[in-house]
């Protein structure tokens, strides 16, 4: 079953510049393995050494955070879209210098 995966700018060097790729997978774990087999290095960016999703990466399955859908075991079906969204840090904080 073809799943569309949206690739963020910081990871496009691993996909040959592609903004979107298609993979076959039954769940998020399989999707990550399929991505890794076609685009070496993506799994290391998405998962920690234990194989869990990194804290600073969010995967959205049809606009729903996979952390609330079963994480790596979240099921996929043909036509689904998964968006990889790296966390964004920074901005104006409430530090003594900015108060």
Gaussian input, Z-matrix of N, CA and C with variables (Angstrom, degrees):
# hf/3-21g

backbone

0 1
 N
 C     1     B1
 C     2     B2     1     A1
 N     3     B3     2     A2     1     D1
 C     4     B4     3     A3     2     D2
 C     5     B5     4     A4     3     D3
 N     6     B6     5     A5     4     D4
 C     7     B7     6     A6     5     D5
 C     8     B8     7     A7     6     D6
 N     9     B9     8     A8     7     D7
 C    10    B10     9     A9     8     D8
 C    11    B11    10    A10     9     D9
 N    12    B12    11    A11    10    D10
 C    13    B13    12    A12    11    D11
 C    14    B14    13    A13    12    D12
 N    15    B15    14    A14    13    D13
 C    16    B16    15    A15    14    D14
 C    17    B17    16    A16    15    D15
 N    18    B18    17    A17    16    D16
 C    19    B19    18    A18    17    D17
 C    20    B20    19    A19    18    D18
 N    21    B21    20    A20    19    D19
 C    22    B22    21    A21    20    D20
 C    23    B23    22    A22    21    D21
 N    24    B24    23    A23    22    D22
 C    25    B25    24    A24    23    D23
 C    26    B26    25    A25    24    D24
 N    27    B27    26    A26    25    D25
 C    28    B28    27    A27    26    D26
 C    29    B29    28    A28    27    D27
 N    30    B30    29    A29    28    D28
 C    31    B31    30    A30    29    D29
 C    32    B32    31    A31    30    D30
 N    33    B33    32    A32    31    D31
 C    34    B34    33    A33    32    D32
 C    35    B35    34    A34    33    D33
 N    36    B36    35    A35    34    D34
 C    37    B37    36    A36    35    D35
 C    38    B38    37    A37    36    D36
 N    39    B39    38    A38    37    D37
 C    40    B40    39    A39    38    D38
 C    41    B41    40    A40    39    D39
 N    42    B42    41    A41    40    D40
 C    43    B43    42    A42    41    D41
 C    44    B44    43    A43    42    D42
 N    45    B45    44    A44    43    D43
 C    46    B46    45    A45    44    D44
 C    47    B47    46    A46    45    D45
 N    48    B48    47    A47    46    D46
 C    49    B49    48    A48    47    D47
 C    50    B50    49    A49    48    D48
 N    51    B51    50    A50    49    D49
 C    52    B52    51    A51    50    D50
 C    53    B53    52    A52    51    D51
 N    54    B54    53    A53    52    D52
 C    55    B55    54    A54    53    D53
 C    56    B56    55    A55    54    D54
 N    57    B57    56    A56    55    D55
 C    58    B58    57    A57    56    D56
 C    59    B59    58    A58    57    D57
 N    60    B60    59    A59    58    D58
 C    61    B61    60    A60    59    D59
 C    62    B62    61    A61    60    D60
 N    63    B63    62    A62    61    D61
 C    64    B64    63    A63    62    D62
 C    65    B65    64    A64    63    D63
 N    66    B66    65    A65    64    D64
 C    67    B67    66    A66    65    D65
 C    68    B68    67    A67    66    D66
 N    69    B69    68    A68    67    D67
 C    70    B70    69    A69    68    D68
 C    71    B71    70    A70    69    D69
 N    72    B72    71    A71    70    D70
 C    73    B73    72    A72    71    D71
 C    74    B74    73    A73    72    D72
 N    75    B75    74    A74    73    D73
 C    76    B76    75    A75    74    D74
 C    77    B77    76    A76    75    D75
 N    78    B78    77    A77    76    D76
 C    79    B79    78    A78    77    D77
 C    80    B80    79    A79    78    D78
 N    81    B81    80    A80    79    D79
 C    82    B82    81    A81    80    D80
 C    83    B83    82    A82    81    D81
 N    84    B84    83    A83    82    D82
 C    85    B85    84    A84    83    D83
 C    86    B86    85    A85    84    D84
 N    87    B87    86    A86    85    D85
 C    88    B88    87    A87    86    D86
 C    89    B89    88    A88    87    D87
 N    90    B90    89    A89    88    D88
 C    91    B91    90    A90    89    D89
 C    92    B92    91    A91    90    D90
 N    93    B93    92    A92    91    D91
 C    94    B94    93    A93    92    D92
 C    95    B95    94    A94    93    D93
 N    96    B96    95    A95    94    D94
 C    97    B97    96    A96    95    D95
 C    98    B98    97    A97    96    D96
 N    99    B99    98    A98    97    D97
 C   100   B100    99    A99    98    D98
 C   101   B101   100   A100    99    D99
 N   102   B102   101   A101   100   D100
 C   103   B103   102   A102   101   D101
 C   104   B104   103   A103   102   D102
 N   105   B105   104   A104   103   D103
 C   106   B106   105   A105   104   D104
 C   107   B107   106   A106   105   D105
 N   108   B108   107   A107   106   D106
 C   109   B109   108   A108   107   D107
 C   110   B110   109   A109   108   D108
 N   111   B111   110   A110   109   D109
 C   112   B112   111   A111   110   D110
 C   113   B113   112   A112   111   D111
 N   114   B114   113   A113   112   D112
 C   115   B115   114   A114   113   D113
 C   116   B116   115   A115   114   D114
 N   117   B117   116   A116   115   D115
 C   118   B118   117   A117   116   D116
 C   119   B119   118   A118   117   D117
 N   120   B120   119   A119   118   D118
 C   121   B121   120   A120   119   D119
 C   122   B122   121   A121   120   D120
 N   123   B123   122   A122   121   D121
 C   124   B124   123   A123   122   D122
 C   125   B125   124   A124   123   D123
 N   126   B126   125   A125   124   D124
 C   127   B127   126   A126   125   D125
 C   128   B128   127   A127   126   D126
 N   129   B129   128   A128   127   D127
 C   130   B130   129   A129   128   D128
 C   131   B131   130   A130   129   D129
 N   132   B132   131   A131   130   D130
 C   133   B133   132   A132   131   D131
 C   134   B134   133   A133   132   D132
 N   135   B135   134   A134   133   D133
 C   136   B136   135   A135   134   D134
 C   137   B137   136   A136   135   D135
 N   138   B138   137   A137   136   D136
 C   139   B139   138   A138   137   D137
 C   140   B140   139   A139   138   D138
 N   141   B141   140   A140   139   D139
 C   142   B142   141   A141   140   D140
 C   143   B143   142   A142   141   D141
 N   144   B144   143   A143   142   D142
 C   145   B145   144   A144   143   D143
 C   146   B146   145   A145   144   D144
 N   147   B147   146   A146   145   D145
 C   148   B148   147   A147   146   D146
 C   149   B149   148   A148   147   D147
 N   150   B150   149   A149   148   D148
 C   151   B151   150   A150   149   D149
 C   152   B152   151   A151   150   D150
 N   153   B153   152   A152   151   D151
 C   154   B154   153   A153   152   D152
 C   155   B155   154   A154   153   D153
 N   156   B156   155   A155   154   D154
 C   157   B157   156   A156   155   D155
 C   158   B158   157   A157   156   D156
 N   159   B159   158   A158   157   D157
 C   160   B160   159   A159   158   D158
 C   161   B161   160   A160   159   D159
 N   162   B162   161   A161   160   D160
 C   163   B163   162   A162   161   D161
 C   164   B164   163   A163   162   D162
 N   165   B165   164   A164   163   D163
 C   166   B166   165   A165   164   D164
 C   167   B167   166   A166   165   D165
 N   168   B168   167   A167   166   D166
 C   169   B169   168   A168   167   D167
 C   170   B170   169   A169   168   D168
 N   171   B171   170   A170   169   D169
 C   172   B172   171   A171   170   D170
 C   173   B173   172   A172   171   D171
 N   174   B174   173   A173   172   D172
 C   175   B175   174   A174   173   D173
 C   176   B176   175   A175   174   D174
 N   177   B177   176   A176   175   D175
 C   178   B178   177   A177   176   D176
 C   179   B179   178   A178   177   D177
 N   180   B180   179   A179   178   D178
 C   181   B181   180   A180   179   D179
 C   182   B182   181   A181   180   D180
 N   183   B183   182   A182   181   D181
 C   184   B184   183   A183   182   D182
 C   185   B185   184   A184   183   D183
 N   186   B186   185   A185   184   D184
 C   187   B187   186   A186   185   D185
 C   188   B188   187   A187   186   D186
 N   189   B189   188   A188   187   D187
 C   190   B190   189   A189   188   D188
 C   191   B191   190   A190   189   D189
 N   192   B192   191   A191   190   D190
 C   193   B193   192   A192   191   D191
 C   194   B194   193   A193   192   D192
 N   195   B195   194   A194   193   D193
 C   196   B196   195   A195   194   D194
 C   197   B197   196   A196   195   D195
 N   198   B198   197   A197   196   D196
 C   199   B199   198   A198   197   D197
 C   200   B200   199   A199   198   D198
 N   201   B201   200   A200   199   D199
 C   202   B202   201   A201   200   D200
 C   203   B203   202   A202   201   D201
 N   204   B204   203   A203   202   D202
 C   205   B205   204   A204   203   D203
 C   206   B206   205   A205   204   D204
 N   207   B207   206   A206   205   D205
 C   208   B208   207   A207   206   D206
 C   209   B209   208   A208   207   D207
 N   210   B210   209   A209   208   D208
 C   211   B211   210   A210   209   D209
 C   212   B212   211   A211   210   D210
 N   213   B213   212   A212   211   D211
 C   214   B214   213   A213   212   D212
 C   215   B215   214   A214   213   D213
 N   216   B216   215   A215   214   D214
 C   217   B217   216   A216   215   D215
 C   218   B218   217   A217   216   D216
 N   219   B219   218   A218   217   D217
 C   220   B220   219   A219   218   D218
 C   221   B221   220   A220   219   D219
 N   222   B222   221   A221   220   D220
 C   223   B223   222   A222   221   D221
 C   224   B224   223   A223   222   D222
 N   225   B225   224   A224   223   D223
 C   226   B226   225   A225   224   D224
 C   227   B227   226   A226   225   D225
 N   228   B228   227   A227   226   D226
 C   229   B229   228   A228   227   D227
 C   230   B230   229   A229   228   D228
 N   231   B231   230   A230   229   D229
 C   232   B232   231   A231   230   D230
 C   233   B233   232   A232   231   D231
 N   234   B234   233   A233   232   D232
 C   235   B235   234   A234   233   D233
 C   236   B236   235   A235   234   D234
 N   237   B237   236   A236   235   D235
 C   238   B238   237   A237   236   D236
 C   239   B239   238   A238   237   D237
 N   240   B240   239   A239   238   D238
 C   241   B241   240   A240   239   D239
 C   242   B242   241   A241   240   D240
 N   243   B243   242   A242   241   D241
 C   244   B244   243   A243   242   D242
 C   245   B245   244   A244   243   D243
 N   246   B246   245   A245   244   D244
 C   247   B247   246   A246   245   D245
 C   248   B248   247   A247   246   D246
 N   249   B249   248   A248   247   D247
 C   250   B250   249   A249   248   D248
 C   251   B251   250   A250   249   D249
 N   252   B252   251   A251   250   D250
 C   253   B253   252   A252   251   D251
 C   254   B254   253   A253   252   D252
 N   255   B255   254   A254   253   D253
 C   256   B256   255   A255   254   D254
 C   257   B257   256   A256   255   D255
 N   258   B258   257   A257   256   D256
 C   259   B259   258   A258   257   D257
 C   260   B260   259   A259   258   D258
 N   261   B261   260   A260   259   D259
 C   262   B262   261   A261   260   D260
 C   263   B263   262   A262   261   D261
 N   264   B264   263   A263   262   D262
 C   265   B265   264   A264   263   D263
 C   266   B266   265   A265   264   D264
 N   267   B267   266   A266   265   D265
 C   268   B268   267   A267   266   D266
 C   269   B269   268   A268   267   D267
 N   270   B270   269   A269   268   D268
 C   271   B271   270   A270   269   D269
 C   272   B272   271   A271   270   D270
 N   273   B273   272   A272   271   D271
 C   274   B274   273   A273   272   D272
 C   275   B275   274   A274   273   D273
 N   276   B276   275   A275   274   D274
 C   277   B277   276   A276   275   D275
 C   278   B278   277   A277   276   D276
 N   279   B279   278   A278   277   D277
 C   280   B280   279   A279   278   D278
 C   281   B281   280   A280   279   D279
 N   282   B282   281   A281   280   D280
 C   283   B283   282   A282   281   D281
 C   284   B284   283   A283   282   D282
 N   285   B285   284   A284   283   D283
 C   286   B286   285   A285   284   D284
 C   287   B287   286   A286   285   D285
 N   288   B288   287   A287   286   D286
 C   289   B289   288   A288   287   D287
 C   290   B290   289   A289   288   D288
 N   291   B291   290   A290   289   D289
 C   292   B292   291   A291   290   D290
 C   293   B293   292   A292   291   D291
 N   294   B294   293   A293   292   D292
 C   295   B295   294   A294   293   D293
 C   296   B296   295   A295   294   D294

   B1=1.4392
   B2=1.5186
   B3=1.2948
   B4=1.4641
   B5=1.5208
   B6=1.3233
   B7=1.4568
   B8=1.5256
   B9=1.3114
   B10=1.4659
   B11=1.5230
   B12=1.3295
   B13=1.4591
   B14=1.5197
   B15=1.3270
   B16=1.4557
   B17=1.5198
   B18=1.3338
   B19=1.4588
   B20=1.5251
   B21=1.3428
   B22=1.4649
   B23=1.5286
   B24=1.3033
   B25=1.4709
   B26=1.5235
   B27=1.3441
   B28=1.4704
   B29=1.5255
   B30=1.3327
   B31=1.4693
   B32=1.5233
   B33=1.3023
   B34=1.4719
   B35=1.5232
   B36=1.3160
   B37=1.4675
   B38=1.5348
   B39=1.3303
   B40=1.4660
   B41=1.5284
   B42=1.3364
   B43=1.4652
   B44=1.5252
   B45=1.3249
   B46=1.4604
   B47=1.5138
   B48=1.3203
   B49=1.4563
   B50=1.5187
   B51=1.3228
   B52=1.4644
   B53=1.5262
   B54=1.3222
   B55=1.4644
   B56=1.5165
   B57=1.3166
   B58=1.4528
   B59=1.5253
   B60=1.3280
   B61=1.4601
   B62=1.5219
   B63=1.3270
   B64=1.4591
   B65=1.5165
   B66=1.3295
   B67=1.4601
   B68=1.5203
   B69=1.3125
   B70=1.4543
   B71=1.5194
   B72=1.3456
   B73=1.4586
   B74=1.5166
   B75=1.3408
   B76=1.4531
   B77=1.5215
   B78=1.3434
   B79=1.4626
   B80=1.5252
   B81=1.3216
   B82=1.4673
   B83=1.5280
   B84=1.3206
   B85=1.4662
   B86=1.5291
   B87=1.3113
   B88=1.4639
   B89=1.5121
   B90=1.3251
   B91=1.4548
   B92=1.5280
   B93=1.3314
   B94=1.4649
   B95=1.5215
   B96=1.3251
   B97=1.4655
   B98=1.5306
   B99=1.3236
   B100=1.4580
   B101=1.5296
   B102=1.3255
   B103=1.4706
   B104=1.5214
   B105=1.3242
   B106=1.4702
   B107=1.5247
   B108=1.3236
   B109=1.4657
   B110=1.5286
   B111=1.3182
   B112=1.4639
   B113=1.5208
   B114=1.3292
   B115=1.4691
   B116=1.5302
   B117=1.3259
   B118=1.4704
   B119=1.5204
   B120=1.3310
   B121=1.4578
   B122=1.5184
   B123=1.3307
   B124=1.4667
   B125=1.5280
   B126=1.3173
   B127=1.4677
   B128=1.5232
   B129=1.3374
   B130=1.4649
   B131=1.5260
   B132=1.3052
   B133=1.4636
   B134=1.5249
   B135=1.3451
   B136=1.4621
   B137=1.5257
   B138=1.3278
   B139=1.4631
   B140=1.5210
   B141=1.3348
   B142=1.4576
   B143=1.5352
   B144=1.3396
   B145=1.4757
   B146=1.5347
   B147=1.3378
   B148=1.4658
   B149=1.5220
   B150=1.3432
   B151=1.4541
   B152=1.5142
   B153=1.3278
   B154=1.4654
   B155=1.5218
   B156=1.3302
   B157=1.4584
   B158=1.5293
   B159=1.3142
   B160=1.4576
   B161=1.5201
   B162=1.3318
   B163=1.4646
   B164=1.5190
   B165=1.3192
   B166=1.4576
   B167=1.5293
   B168=1.3313
   B169=1.4683
   B170=1.5198
   B171=1.3010
   B172=1.4592
   B173=1.5258
   B174=1.3130
   B175=1.4626
   B176=1.5227
   B177=1.3165
   B178=1.4538
   B179=1.5243
   B180=1.3140
   B181=1.4531
   B182=1.5249
   B183=1.3222
   B184=1.4670
   B185=1.5298
   B186=1.3248
   B187=1.4710
   B188=1.5267
   B189=1.3345
   B190=1.4632
   B191=1.5273
   B192=1.3259
   B193=1.4619
   B194=1.5284
   B195=1.3382
   B196=1.4694
   B197=1.5196
   B198=1.3255
   B199=1.4687
   B200=1.5340
   B201=1.3189
   B202=1.4573
   B203=1.5277
   B204=1.3216
   B205=1.4685
   B206=1.5244
   B207=1.3297
   B208=1.4625
   B209=1.5120
   B210=1.3252
   B211=1.4660
   B212=1.5197
   B213=1.3275
   B214=1.4649
   B215=1.5234
   B216=1.3296
   B217=1.4643
   B218=1.5315
   B219=1.3338
   B220=1.4673
   B221=1.5306
   B222=1.3289
   B223=1.4672
   B224=1.5235
   B225=1.3251
   B226=1.4681
   B227=1.5134
   B228=1.3348
   B229=1.4624
   B230=1.5186
   B231=1.2888
   B232=1.4672
   B233=1.5209
   B234=1.3217
   B235=1.4498
   B236=1.5122
   B237=1.3367
   B238=1.4597
   B239=1.5204
   B240=1.3350
   B241=1.4557
   B242=1.5112
   B243=1.3274
   B244=1.4547
   B245=1.5209
   B246=1.3247
   B247=1.4636
   B248=1.5190
   B249=1.3219
   B250=1.4590
   B251=1.5198
   B252=1.3320
   B253=1.4566
   B254=1.5233
   B255=1.3392
   B256=1.4574
   B257=1.5220
   B258=1.3256
   B259=1.4580
   B260=1.5178
   B261=1.3064
   B262=1.4545
   B263=1.5215
   B264=1.3036
   B265=1.4586
   B266=1.5195
   B267=1.2907
   B268=1.4543
   B269=1.5084
   B270=1.2892
   B271=1.4539
   B272=1.5125
   B273=1.2875
   B274=1.4570
   B275=1.5173
   B276=1.2842
   B277=1.4595
   B278=1.5062
   B279=1.3111
   B280=1.4589
   B281=1.5085
   B282=1.2968
   B283=1.4615
   B284=1.5230
   B285=1.3043
   B286=1.4590
   B287=1.5360
   B288=1.3002
   B289=1.4581
   B290=1.5255
   B291=1.3461
   B292=1.4634
   B293=1.5178
   B294=1.3100
   B295=1.4753
   B296=1.4861
   A1=109.47
   A2=117.64
   A3=122.20
   A4=111.13
   A5=114.70
   A6=123.18
   A7=107.72
   A8=117.39
   A9=121.59
   A10=108.65
   A11=116.46
   A12=121.67
   A13=108.20
   A14=116.12
   A15=121.69
   A16=108.46
   A17=115.65
   A18=122.72
   A19=109.21
   A20=118.44
   A21=119.98
   A22=111.19
   A23=116.33
   A24=122.04
   A25=113.98
   A26=119.56
   A27=118.66
   A28=114.95
   A29=118.00
   A30=120.86
   A31=113.42
   A32=117.25
   A33=119.99
   A34=113.43
   A35=117.94
   A36=118.80
   A37=110.02
   A38=117.07
   A39=121.34
   A40=112.45
   A41=117.00
   A42=120.93
   A43=111.23
   A44=116.86
   A45=120.34
   A46=112.62
   A47=116.38
   A48=121.44
   A49=114.39
   A50=117.40
   A51=120.55
   A52=111.74
   A53=115.56
   A54=121.88
   A55=111.40
   A56=115.87
   A57=121.31
   A58=108.69
   A59=115.86
   A60=121.53
   A61=107.97
   A62=116.29
   A63=121.25
   A64=109.03
   A65=115.18
   A66=121.17
   A67=108.82
   A68=114.84
   A69=122.28
   A70=107.38
   A71=117.39
   A72=120.52
   A73=109.92
   A74=115.62
   A75=121.45
   A76=112.32
   A77=116.01
   A78=120.44
   A79=109.11
   A80=116.46
   A81=120.74
   A82=110.97
   A83=118.30
   A84=120.56
   A85=110.27
   A86=117.07
   A87=121.01
   A88=111.94
   A89=116.74
   A90=121.07
   A91=110.73
   A92=116.42
   A93=120.35
   A94=110.34
   A95=117.94
   A96=121.21
   A97=110.90
   A98=116.28
   A99=120.30
   A100=111.12
   A101=116.24
   A102=119.60
   A103=110.48
   A104=116.13
   A105=120.49
   A106=111.31
   A107=117.54
   A108=119.66
   A109=111.32
   A110=117.29
   A111=121.37
   A112=113.64
   A113=116.38
   A114=121.33
   A115=108.64
   A116=114.96
   A117=121.59
   A118=111.58
   A119=115.30
   A120=121.42
   A121=113.76
   A122=117.41
   A123=119.31
   A124=111.74
   A125=117.37
   A126=119.47
   A127=110.88
   A128=117.63
   A129=120.70
   A130=111.80
   A131=116.86
   A132=120.90
   A133=111.70
   A134=116.57
   A135=120.98
   A136=113.54
   A137=116.95
   A138=121.65
   A139=112.18
   A140=115.33
   A141=120.39
   A142=108.88
   A143=118.33
   A144=120.40
   A145=114.08
   A146=117.35
   A147=121.02
   A148=112.34
   A149=117.05
   A150=121.04
   A151=114.27
   A152=116.91
   A153=121.13
   A154=109.98
   A155=115.95
   A156=119.30
   A157=110.03
   A158=115.39
   A159=119.92
   A160=109.59
   A161=116.36
   A162=121.89
   A163=112.18
   A164=117.58
   A165=120.56
   A166=113.84
   A167=116.89
   A168=121.09
   A169=108.16
   A170=116.23
   A171=121.54
   A172=108.47
   A173=115.16
   A174=121.34
   A175=106.89
   A176=115.60
   A177=120.95
   A178=109.11
   A179=115.32
   A180=122.50
   A181=107.09
   A182=116.02
   A183=120.32
   A184=111.05
   A185=116.59
   A186=124.61
   A187=115.20
   A188=118.49
   A189=121.98
   A190=108.82
   A191=117.02
   A192=122.13
   A193=108.87
   A194=117.56
   A195=120.41
   A196=112.45
   A197=117.77
   A198=119.86
   A199=111.08
   A200=116.99
   A201=121.22
   A202=112.24
   A203=116.50
   A204=121.70
   A205=112.89
   A206=116.49
   A207=119.99
   A208=113.50
   A209=117.24
   A210=124.12
   A211=111.67
   A212=117.51
   A213=121.37
   A214=112.78
   A215=116.91
   A216=119.60
   A217=112.54
   A218=117.94
   A219=120.50
   A220=109.13
   A221=117.23
   A222=119.98
   A223=112.62
   A224=115.02
   A225=122.48
   A226=109.37
   A227=115.36
   A228=120.24
   A229=108.59
   A230=116.05
   A231=121.65
   A232=109.82
   A233=115.41
   A234=121.26
   A235=114.80
   A236=117.56
   A237=120.11
   A238=110.71
   A239=114.65
   A240=121.70
   A241=108.61
   A242=116.27
   A243=122.29
   A244=107.21
   A245=115.66
   A246=121.31
   A247=108.73
   A248=116.20
   A249=122.35
   A250=106.43
   A251=116.26
   A252=120.52
   A253=109.27
   A254=117.13
   A255=118.93
   A256=109.44
   A257=116.44
   A258=120.56
   A259=109.97
   A260=114.74
   A261=120.80
   A262=107.71
   A263=116.51
   A264=121.32
   A265=109.13
   A266=114.36
   A267=119.06
   A268=110.93
   A269=114.74
   A270=119.37
   A271=110.01
   A272=114.92
   A273=120.65
   A274=109.57
   A275=116.24
   A276=121.47
   A277=111.05
   A278=114.31
   A279=120.23
   A280=109.30
   A281=115.83
   A282=120.72
   A283=107.91
   A284=117.87
   A285=119.30
   A286=113.06
   A287=117.48
   A288=120.35
   A289=111.82
   A290=117.47
   A291=119.49
   A292=112.99
   A293=118.27
   A294=120.61
   A295=112.01
   D1=129.51
   D2=-176.53
   D3=-80.78
   D4=125.59
   D5=176.93
   D6=-116.23
   D7=129.03
   D8=176.79
   D9=-85.30
   D10=133.57
   D11=179.08
   D12=-121.80
   D13=120.68
   D14=177.94
   D15=-87.38
   D16=126.10
   D17=-174.74
   D18=-103.34
   D19=126.07
   D20=178.57
   D21=-74.74
   D22=157.46
   D23=-177.83
   D24=-48.43
   D25=-45.77
   D26=-177.12
   D27=-62.82
   D28=-17.74
   D29=-178.15
   D30=-105.97
   D31=-2.93
   D32=-175.56
   D33=-67.25
   D34=-20.75
   D35=176.55
   D36=-64.31
   D37=-24.78
   D38=179.32
   D39=-83.02
   D40=-15.53
   D41=-179.26
   D42=-111.72
   D43=20.45
   D44=-179.99
   D45=66.47
   D46=25.82
   D47=178.64
   D48=90.33
   D49=-2.61
   D50=-178.00
   D51=-67.66
   D52=132.39
   D53=176.75
   D54=-80.04
   D55=-22.63
   D56=-177.97
   D57=-148.30
   D58=140.46
   D59=175.83
   D60=-131.32
   D61=160.88
   D62=175.50
   D63=-116.22
   D64=138.00
   D65=177.46
   D66=-135.97
   D67=164.12
   D68=174.70
   D69=-104.84
   D70=127.19
   D71=179.24
   D72=-164.91
   D73=151.26
   D74=178.78
   D75=-96.81
   D76=-21.75
   D77=179.03
   D78=-151.42
   D79=177.23
   D80=-175.85
   D81=-63.96
   D82=-39.48
   D83=177.83
   D84=-59.18
   D85=-44.62
   D86=178.17
   D87=-65.69
   D88=-35.90
   D89=177.44
   D90=-61.94
   D91=-44.34
   D92=179.57
   D93=-64.35
   D94=-41.25
   D95=178.21
   D96=-64.72
   D97=-41.18
   D98=178.64
   D99=-65.25
   D100=-41.67
   D101=176.06
   D102=-60.03
   D103=-44.25
   D104=-177.90
   D105=-64.52
   D106=-37.87
   D107=-178.60
   D108=-67.71
   D109=-28.29
   D110=179.91
   D111=-97.20
   D112=-25.39
   D113=-175.04
   D114=-139.30
   D115=83.11
   D116=-176.60
   D117=-53.17
   D118=134.03
   D119=176.99
   D120=105.21
   D121=-17.96
   D122=-179.06
   D123=-66.96
   D124=-40.68
   D125=-178.32
   D126=-59.85
   D127=-41.41
   D128=179.15
   D129=-63.02
   D130=-30.71
   D131=178.89
   D132=-77.45
   D133=-28.40
   D134=-176.37
   D135=-94.50
   D136=-31.56
   D137=-173.92
   D138=-121.20
   D139=149.29
   D140=175.02
   D141=-80.99
   D142=175.93
   D143=-178.44
   D144=-59.00
   D145=-22.87
   D146=178.46
   D147=-82.32
   D148=-7.45
   D149=179.68
   D150=93.42
   D151=1.81
   D152=178.11
   D153=-87.06
   D154=155.01
   D155=176.65
   D156=-60.50
   D157=137.13
   D158=177.76
   D159=-66.49
   D160=147.80
   D161=-176.88
   D162=-62.43
   D163=-30.49
   D164=-175.23
   D165=-93.75
   D166=10.29
   D167=177.91
   D168=-119.45
   D169=134.59
   D170=174.46
   D171=-117.39
   D172=136.80
   D173=173.10
   D174=-114.07
   D175=129.46
   D176=179.28
   D177=-114.54
   D178=124.79
   D179=177.26
   D180=-100.96
   D181=108.40
   D182=-177.17
   D183=50.10
   D184=48.44
   D185=177.00
   D186=74.36
   D187=7.65
   D188=177.41
   D189=-112.21
   D190=131.05
   D191=178.60
   D192=-63.36
   D193=124.35
   D194=-177.18
   D195=-64.19
   D196=-17.56
   D197=177.28
   D198=-62.85
   D199=-22.55
   D200=178.86
   D201=-101.84
   D202=4.00
   D203=-178.59
   D204=-117.48
   D205=8.98
   D206=-179.46
   D207=110.83
   D208=9.53
   D209=-178.99
   D210=49.55
   D211=-118.97
   D212=-174.41
   D213=-66.40
   D214=-23.23
   D215=-179.58
   D216=-92.77
   D217=3.58
   D218=178.86
   D219=-58.00
   D220=124.14
   D221=-176.89
   D222=-73.97
   D223=149.66
   D224=178.28
   D225=-119.68
   D226=154.22
   D227=175.06
   D228=-137.42
   D229=160.19
   D230=-178.78
   D231=-52.33
   D232=135.04
   D233=178.59
   D234=91.71
   D235=-7.71
   D236=177.36
   D237=-65.80
   D238=155.04
   D239=174.01
   D240=-122.49
   D241=130.93
   D242=176.19
   D243=-115.71
   D244=125.94
   D245=177.48
   D246=-106.91
   D247=129.35
   D248=174.70
   D249=-93.01
   D250=122.37
   D251=-177.40
   D252=-127.72
   D253=107.67
   D254=176.36
   D255=-73.42
   D256=145.47
   D257=178.59
   D258=-64.06
   D259=147.15
   D260=178.40
   D261=-111.90
   D262=125.19
   D263=-179.73
   D264=-111.54
   D265=164.56
   D266=176.77
   D267=111.03
   D268=-163.81
   D269=-177.22
   D270=100.44
   D271=-174.78
   D272=-177.11
   D273=-92.69
   D274=116.57
   D275=-179.47
   D276=-97.31
   D277=177.22
   D278=178.22
   D279=-102.50
   D280=69.63
   D281=177.23
   D282=-97.49
   D283=161.35
   D284=179.89
   D285=-52.92
   D286=-33.43
   D287=-177.53
   D288=-71.65
   D289=-22.36
   D290=-176.47
   D291=-106.42
   D292=-0.39
   D293=179.89
   D294=-79.30

